[in-house]
Amino acid sequence: MLSTLATSFQRCGHEVVYPTAGPVIGAGVPVLLRCGFEDFLAEADADAGLVIAPDDLIPGFVEAMGENVSNLGSSPKSAGLCADKASCTMILEKRGVPVVEVVTQAGCGSYVLKPRYGCASEGVEIVSNVPENDDRMVTRYHEGEHLSVSLVSAQDRVLPLTLNRQLIDMGSSIEYRGSQVPYPSAREEEIFSVAKMAARSLDLRGYTGIDLVVGDLPRVVDVNPRPTTSIVGIARVMKEELADLILRARFGTLPERVTIEGECTFTKEDLRA
């Protein structure tokens, strides 16, 4: 993800620096992280920053950027709300966005157990009986397609980029394997509408990935207020530059739509290669 974004910013004519403990990505200028994030910011002397991190760490990093570095993503408040999956789901439901409902008293049926804070599909499983003394949140299980919407949000507009299919191994546990970008669906506009409702309800900014299960309704599962793995495919099929759209969401005006040409399917193993 970092390499994809750094390359896009460079193609747009911007200098890119990023912190690292040693590994480099082949784009941008690495800055060895000797101490804390604040020390990196002082050495990088950046005008704008985009945080890519586990969701629960994003608010702290954004706050550390302070007022001297323009944040290209969501505010600490919005990012923190997305990180708390239970609170995020309940707020979206309260605001009329279809969601997979949080269950407080489980009876007979199928349920999904997942960490209240976490990313990807770690610690997620499907159960018919909720175990006692399990600190994971419980949501109702809905049959449907596992899709995601990649979008860029500005103060006055939410711009959907692509509808993506998530390649998921479904068993007692749920494991993310990769993505198809884009995914053709007759329900695309309906799904985009729900994703935009969620983005507006949470006051999101910049790039966001919204995971949904699409059955009777498109229901929001998770909201990721940061670049997601789908950008690897988007960069290959979208005519516009990701970096340009992210910058325009913060400093300019977003276009009405983007141009998608072709399709890209990748797996987690492809990303490690």
N, C-alpha and C positions, 0 to 999 in steps of 0.2 A: 504493500500500500504506500509506504513512504517513498519508495523509488518512483512509483507511478506519479505521485503528486509532485515530487521534487522535479522530475523531468518535465512535467507540464508547466510548472512555474518558470523553469529555465527557458522553455520554448517561447513563453510569453515575454521574455526579456528581463526576468527578475533574478537577483542573486538569492541563493538558498543556502542556509546553514541549518544544521541539525545536531542535537546532542547524541553521543554514542559512548558506550563503554569499550569500544574497540572495533566492532564490525562496521564496514562501510557499504554503501548501496549503489555506487557507480554514478551518482548524480548529486549535485550540491557539494557543500564543504562540510566535512565532519568536524565537530568540536568535541574533544575528549572531555567527558564528564568526570572531573576530578573531585568536585565537592557537590554542592547542591544545585538545584535548578536555577536559583537566583544568580549564582556565579556564571552559569552558562549564558543567561540573558545579558549579563553585563559584558561578557566577552563577545557575544554575537552582535550586540548593538543593532538589533533588528527593529524595523518599522512596524511590522505586523507578524502575528504568530497564529499558528493553527495547531491545536493540541490533538494528538492521537495517542490515546491511553485507555486502560480499562475504565469503564464508565464512572466508577466510584472515585477515581483519582482526578478526573477532568476538572471538577470545580476548583480544587486546590491549585492545580497548575495554571488555570486561567486567572485566578486571583493573583498568583505570583507574577504574572506578566504585568499587572498594574496598569496605570494610565499611560505609560510611555510606549507601550506596544499595543497596537490595535488588534483586538481579538477577532479572528475571522470565523469563529464558531459561535456557539450559544453561550449565554451568560452563565455564571456559576449557579445561579438559582435554577434556571431551566435544566442545565446539565445534571444538577443534583437531583432534581425531581425525576428525570428519566432514569437515573441510576437506581432509585428506589422503586423497584418494579411494582410493588404492591400499591404504593401511594400513587404512582403514575397511572396505573390501571384504573384505580377508583376515581381519580380526578377526570380522566377521559370519559369514563362511564357517566359521571355526574354531568358532564358537559355535552352529552348526547352522542358521543363517538362509540360505535359498536366495538366491543372488546371481548376477549375471553375473560369471563367473570371470575373474580376472586371468590373462593368458597370459604366460609367460616365454619359451617357445620356440614360435613360430608356424610352422605347416606349411601345408598346403592347407586352405582354408576361408574363411569370412567373419569379419572382425574389426572391432572398433570402436576407433578411436584417439581419445583425449581427453586434455586436460591433466590432470596429477595434481592440480593446484590450479586451480580455476576455477569459474564458475557459468554457469547457463543452458546453451545448447548451443554456446557459442563454442569454436571449434577442434576440433569433433567431426566425424569422418567415418568412413564405412564403406569398408573396403578388403578385397581378396582377397590382396594381398601387402603385408606390412609393410615399409615403406621402412627402409633402414639409416640409422643416426645420427639417428633421430627420437626426441626426448626425451619424447614423450607415452606414457602408459600404454596397454597393449593389453588389451582384454577380448574374450571370445568373443561373437560376434553370436548373439542369440536372436530368432527370429520371435515376434511376439505383439503384444498391444495395449499402447500406451504410456499408462499410468495413473499417478495419484499418490494418496496418502492424506494428508489433512490431519488432524492429531491434536494433542491437548494432553496433556502428561505431567506427572504429579505423582509424589511419592515412592512412593505406594502404588497408583497407578492410571494406566493409559493409556486415554484417551478418544478414540476415532475420531470425527471430525466428518463428513467426507464422502469418498467415493470420486470421483475426478475423471478425466475423459479429457483427455489432453494433445493439442492440435491440433498435429501435427508434419508438417513437410515432409520426406519421406524421399527422398533422392537419394544422391549420393556423400557429401554432407554432411547433417547433421541440423539442422533449424532449428525452434525452438519458435515457434508462431504464436498460441497462446491456449489456453483451457481451457473444458470443459463441466463445470459444477458443479450438482448431483452427476451421476454417470454410473451408470445402473442396470446391475447385473450380477448374474447368478445365482451368481457366485463371490465376492460381496462379503465374506462372513464369512471365507472362506479368505484373501482378500487382506488384510483387516483383521488376521487372526491373524498373518500374516507381518510386517506393519508394526509391530504391537505387540511382537513378538519383537525386531525391530531396535531399537526405542526402548528397550526394557529392557536389551538387550545393551550399548547405548552410554550408558546412564544419562542419558537426555535429560530436559530439563525445559521446561515451557512449550510454545509452539506449535512444531511441526515439520512439514515437508513431506517425504514419502518418495516418491521416484520409483521406479516398477517397470515391468518389461516382463512381461506376463502371457501365457504360452503354456502349455507343459507344466506349469509351476509359476509362481506369482507370484515373480519374482526381483527383488531390490533392485538398483537401478542407482546411485542417489545418495541421500544423506541431507542435508537442508538444515535445520540447527538454528536456524531463524529464520522469521519470517513470509515466506510466498511469495505469488506473484500470485494464487493460488487464493482468498485471503481476500476479494478483490474480489467474487467470486461468492458465497462463503459468507455474507458480510454481508447479501446480498440474499435468501438462501433459508433461513437458520437463524433460528429464533425467539429463541434465546438470544443474548446479547451476547458477542462475541469477547473484549472487555476483561474482562468478568466471569469468564469461564472461565479466562483467563490469570491473573487475580488469585487465583481460587480454587485454581488449581494450586499457587500459592506460599504462600497464607495460609489456605486453607480446605479444603473438600472438594469434589471434582468430582462432578457428577451421574452417574447410571448411563448416561444417553444424552442426545442432543440431538434437537430436533424440526426436521425439514427440510420445508419447504413450497415446492414449485415447482422450477424449474430455470433456470439462467443460463449463457449461453454468451457469451464475450467474446474479443476478439482484442487483440494488442499495439497495433494501431492505435486501438482503442477507448480504451485506457488513455492514449494520447497526446492524445486529443481534449479 
